[in-house]
Every structure is written in structure tokens, then in C-alpha cells.
Amino acid sequence: MVAMAEQTSSFGRHLIGFEIQFRRNRQITAIYHALRLIFPVILVGTLADFINQTWLQRSGYYYQTLHVAKWAFQLKLLRQYLGLLSAGTLGLTAILVTFAVSFYLVAPATPLIVDRLMAGIIAIIALKSLNVNRQSVLGNHSVQWLSNNLGLSGILVGVLVGLLVGNGYRWLIDHQDPDHKRLEQTVGGIGLWLIVLNGLGFLWVSTQTVSLNAALLTLSQWPFQLPHTLGTLLGFGLLTGTCQWFGILGPIASVGGQSIEAAQNLAAVLDRSGWHVPHPVTLHTVVDVYATSGGPGMVLALLLAIFLVQHHARQRRVGWYCLIPTLGNFNAPLLMGLPVIFSPILFLPFILAPLLCITLSWACLVLHWVPAAAYPLANGTPGILQAYLGTGGSLAALGLSVVELLLSTAIYYPFVKWAGIAEEAVTHEPTIS
């Protein structure tokens, strides 16, 4: 590992050193431990969601191409079961994250498992207080919780609540009086924390019309209307990648007019001879088709780079675990398993690779080197085939997709190698508290 670090460029060494210092921070260490703790749960939930959406639903790629309805049995029962499995895992992501972050922050401060668990429990209660139906509270009705905000899109909120509660509970432990009875101190401290955190939740509900997670999602919305310019498309790609890196996974921004434009493009192709679409440059024809292979961030290229880097075994194991969902453009397991989320080194290629693909795709469409995708794409269509199928079998579109995947892999490769070096350094050296 030392020899590889010495052979790295000065820019790489600077990034590795920054990543190591960043990862040694107590707060970041707790976040990384939390993400890795829940990685198996997210992987199972994503696989269930992948099979349900791509194999069992009529809009799925494998359902349509392999004619699943003709040979599979009990499709309805399988859909119900996998839907429940997916909701019971991915739907609780924010809760799991906030518990784990708070737990790992308190763990170094006390050997007592009860304190560690209690910190996680209080964090869950605080998170739920920020995700409550406003009308049910203010109208003195039975309180209703907003479970839709507790899934993958709520990771950032879960992290923030976990940090707040974990640091507060750690402060409480550090300031306990050893001469007093522990039970009295614990009950008093926990009671005070619950009152304060519930008060913050009530204050939010009383003054805001949406949950905290919904507020963050609203702030992440970019005022796009017609993304026909390169600058607008690049801005959208930058926004989406940044939100994903911060843990707001799933669809981020909605762009007005996209459904209408897609329908007009499809109608033009079906009604006229030749391939002349009225809207060749849109969010769908540029970003969705070319810049999301494997999911936002061009993570299929990240996966290929992981397999090309030979020296870090853990990266490769995570890559193999995430292979199937990544091929179907489900990127959550890979983002959390490495993790990419909150990684300074991997942030750069995670942003740069899609921006490069957007620029190249836009240029090729404007210069009429490739046709614009007009056919709708089924859920789970392999990223490398999206342009080919969306254009009705254009080899030029397929060639552009391959070139962009290779270029994105080249962008990811050195950063993945540097991330592996930083990972080994953090793993084998003591953590700064």
C-alpha cells in the first residue's frame, strides 16, 4: 500500500491524504460505519425491488423480453411478497441510518450497550417527530406518521438527526456525575432529551407545512422548464449527482413538459417515415439515455473500474454483490456499500463522468451524428442498451453509449484506486476521536 501511494501523482496523494483525514473524523467514522452496517439490508431490498420491477411488472424489461407471463406462476403473489420485502427494507432506510449513526457516535464514549442502544432509540423517536402528518397533530386527531419520507430519499435527514442525537447523548454521558445513582441520571437525561427533541418536532410541524425531508427535497428542485440548452442539462446533472452524493437517493428533480415532449417524439416517429423528432434534445434523450448507465453517476463505469483495480479485495467483493442491481440501473447498494456517499475522492468522478456524457451526447444530437431516442424504455433496461433500444436499433447510438461508458470508466479508475489506498490506511491506523 505504501509503495502504491508513493507511485501516485501529487494530485492523487493530496486527495488520499484529504480522504484519510476526512474519514478519521469521529462524525464521518460513525456515518461510514452506519452505511456499512445497513448495506446487506439495502442490498436485499434492492434485489427484491429489481426483480419486482423488471421481471414481474408489465413495464419491466425482462418481463417484456423474456415473456415472463407465459411461463411464470403466481405472478400476483410474487409481486405482493417482493413489494412487502422491498418496502420493509428500503422503506426504513432513514430509520436504520439514524439509529446506526447515533449508536456509533456514542459507542466509543461508553462500554455500556444500554447507552448505545438508547441513543439509537432516541434518534428514531426524533426522526419520527419530524415526519408526522401536520393536520393530524394540529387537529388533535390520532397522530399519523409520514412513512414515505423514511426511505432512500431520507438518508441525509437520517444522518443529520443521528449526528444531533448522538453528539448530544455523548455530551450527556461525559457530564454525568459518578456520585449519583446511574438510573436516576439516565431517566432524567433521557426524559429531558425526549422533551427537547419532541419540542423541536412540534415546532417544525406548527410552523412548516411539509416534513423536514420534503423540505430538503423541495430545496433540491432546480427551476427547469425546458432543458434544451447544454448549460441547463449540465446544471441538472450536477444537481442530481450532488444530491445523490449527499444521500438523497431516488428521483430528485421534476422537469416540466418532459412527458409531453416524449409523447410528441414517439408520435412523430410512429406517424412519419424517417426519424425526425420535434424535440431531439431533452432531459430524457440526453441525461436518461446516455448519462445514467447503472444509475445516476454512471455507476456502471464505477463498477467496471472496481473490477479493473486489482489490489483492494473489499471493493471487488462489494462490486460483485452489487453487479445485478447495477446492471438494471439500481445504484443504491453500490453507493452505500463502498460507500460513495460522503466520499471526497469518489465525489469528483461521480460528478465528472455524467457531465462528460451529457456534453458528448448533446453535441452528437445537435450535430445529427446520432438519432434521438423516441421509444419508451422499460424499467431495468441495461444502461448500455438504452440508447440502442430507444432509437429502434441505431448502431451509432450504441457506439456512443459504449464510448461514453469507456471514457467514464477511465475517469473513475484512478479515483477508485486512490479510494482503495485511503481505505486501507484508515482501516489499519487508529481513528482520531
C-alpha positions, 0 to 999 in steps of 0.5 A, spaced: 500 500 500 505 504 501 509 503 495 502 504 491 501 511 494 508 513 493 507 511 485 501 516 485 501 523 482 501 529 487 494 530 485 492 523 487 496 523 494 493 530 496 486 527 495 488 520 499 491 524 504 484 529 504 480 522 504 484 519 510 483 525 514 476 526 512 474 519 514 478 519 521 473 524 523 469 521 529 462 524 525 464 521 518 467 514 522 460 513 525 456 515 518 461 510 514 460 505 519 452 506 519 452 505 511 456 499 512 452 496 517 445 497 513 448 495 506 446 487 506 439 490 508 439 495 502 442 490 498 436 485 499 431 490 498 434 492 492 434 485 489 427 484 491 425 491 488 429 489 481 426 483 480 419 486 482 420 491 477 423 488 471 421 481 471 414 481 474 411 488 472 408 489 465 413 495 464 419 491 466 424 489 461 425 482 462 418 481 463 417 484 456 423 480 453 423 474 456 415 473 456 415 472 463 407 471 463 407 465 459 411 461 463 411 464 470 406 462 476 403 466 481 405 472 478 400 476 483 403 473 489 410 474 487 409 481 486 405 482 493 411 478 497 417 482 493 413 489 494 412 487 502 420 485 502 422 491 498 418 496 502 420 493 509 427 494 507 428 500 503 422 503 506 426 504 513 432 506 510 432 513 514 430 509 520 436 504 520 441 510 518 439 514 524 439 509 529 446 506 526 449 513 526 447 515 533 449 508 536 456 509 533 457 516 535 456 514 542 459 507 542 466 509 543 464 514 549 461 508 553 462 500 554 455 500 556 450 497 550 444 500 554 447 507 552 448 505 545 442 502 544 438 508 547 441 513 543 439 509 537 432 509 540 432 516 541 434 518 534 428 514 531 423 517 536 426 524 533 426 522 526 419 520 527 417 527 530 419 530 524 415 526 519 408 526 522 402 528 518 401 536 520 393 536 520 393 530 524 397 533 530 394 540 529 387 537 529 388 533 535 386 527 531 390 520 532 397 522 530 399 519 523 406 518 521 409 520 514 412 513 512 414 515 505 419 520 507 423 514 511 426 511 505 432 512 500 430 519 499 431 520 507 438 518 508 441 525 509 435 527 514 437 520 517 444 522 518 443 529 520 438 527 526 443 521 528 449 526 528 444 531 533 442 525 537 448 522 538 453 528 539 448 530 544 447 523 548 455 523 548 455 530 551 450 527 556 454 521 558 461 525 559 457 530 564 454 525 568 456 525 575 459 518 578 456 520 585 449 519 583 445 513 582 446 511 574 438 510 573 436 516 576 441 520 571 439 516 565 431 517 566 432 524 567 437 525 561 433 521 557 426 524 559 429 531 558 432 529 551 425 526 549 422 533 551 427 537 547 427 533 541 419 532 541 419 540 542 423 541 536 418 536 532 412 540 534 415 546 532 417 544 525 410 541 524 406 548 527 410 552 523 412 548 516 407 545 512 411 539 509 416 534 513 423 536 514 425 531 508 420 534 503 423 540 505 430 538 503 427 535 497 423 541 495 430 545 496 433 540 491 428 542 485 432 546 480 427 551 476 427 547 469 422 548 464 425 546 458 432 543 458 434 544 451 440 548 452 447 544 454 448 549 460 441 547 463 442 539 462 449 540 465 446 544 471 441 538 472 446 533 472 450 536 477 444 537 481 442 530 481 449 527 482 450 532 488 444 530 491 445 523 490 452 524 493 449 527 499 444 521 500 438 523 497 437 517 493 431 516 488 428 521 483 430 528 485 428 533 480 421 534 476 422 537 469 416 540 466 413 538 459 418 532 459 412 527 458 409 531 453 415 532 449 416 524 449 409 523 447 410 528 441 417 524 439 414 517 439 408 520 435 412 523 430 416 517 429 410 512 429 406 517 424 412 519 419 417 515 415 424 517 417 426 519 424 425 526 425 423 528 432 420 535 434 424 535 440 431 531 439 434 534 445 431 533 452 432 531 459 430 524 457 434 523 450 440 526 453 441 525 461 436 518 461 439 515 455 446 516 455 448 519 462 445 514 467 448 507 465 447 503 472 444 509 475 445 516 476 453 517 476 454 512 471 455 507 476 456 502 471 463 505 469 464 505 477 463 498 477 467 496 471 473 500 474 472 496 481 473 490 477 479 493 473 483 495 480 486 489 482 489 490 489 483 492 494 479 485 495 473 489 499 471 493 493 471 487 488 467 483 493 462 489 494 462 490 486 460 483 485 454 483 490 452 489 487 453 487 479 445 485 478 442 491 481 447 495 477 446 492 471 438 494 471 440 501 473 439 500 481 445 504 484 443 504 491 447 498 494 453 500 490 453 507 493 452 505 500 456 499 500 463 502 498 460 507 500 460 513 495 456 517 499 460 522 503 466 520 499 471 526 497 475 522 492 469 518 489 465 525 489 469 528 483 468 522 478 461 521 480 460 528 478 465 528 472 463 522 468 455 524 467 457 531 465 462 528 460 456 524 457 451 529 457 456 534 453 458 528 448 451 526 447 448 533 446 453 535 441 452 528 437 444 530 437 445 537 435 450 535 430 445 529 427 451 524 428 446 520 432 438 519 432 434 521 438 431 516 442 423 516 441 421 509 444 419 508 451 424 504 455 422 499 460 424 499 467 431 495 468 433 496 461 441 495 461 444 502 461 448 500 455 442 498 451 438 504 452 440 508 447 440 502 442 433 500 444 430 507 444 432 509 437 429 502 434 436 499 433 441 505 431 448 502 431 451 509 432 447 510 438 450 504 441 457 506 439 456 512 443 453 509 449 459 504 449 464 510 448 461 514 453 461 508 458 469 507 456 471 514 457 467 514 464 470 508 466 477 511 465 475 517 469 473 513 475 479 508 475 484 512 478 479 515 483 477 508 485 484 506 486 486 512 490 479 510 494 482 503 495 489 506 498 485 511 503 481 505 505 486 501 507 490 506 511 484 508 515 482 501 516 489 499 519 491 506 523 487 508 529 481 513 528 482 520 531 476 521 536 
